Amino acid sequence: MAWDLATVSGALSEIATTWRRAAPGRPDLPLGLPVRLAAMAEGLAADARSLAGTGREPAPGLAVRVSELSEGTAYARSITSGRGAADVGDAPLWELVRPALRRTGDCLEPA
């Protein structure tokens, strides 16, 4: 789970760079959004690393935070991947984020 969340954080950092480069042609891009989402993912990864090997179950709030991250990334992705949106070059990066978040969510589902 920590690895997947670190992957999400790294991809979102790269998306932030892509958005900054595209900003002159897309002044509507909320440049701080992928930065905030990357920080959220990094915080979640740190929490997951702290649980590794302890045998403790993740706190219920962790699942809520992962859900919020998933919703935020879906929104951010829709800005550049939605109908009629101009391509800014971030599509391959989103393809890293989606499966990593799905696997993280799967880890948090009750057995």
Secondary structure as UniProt FT lines:
FT   HELIX           2..22
FT   TURN            23..25
FT   TURN            27..28
FT   HELIX           32..51
FT   TURN            52..54
FT   HELIX           60..81
FT   TURN            83..84
FT   HELIX           91..108
//
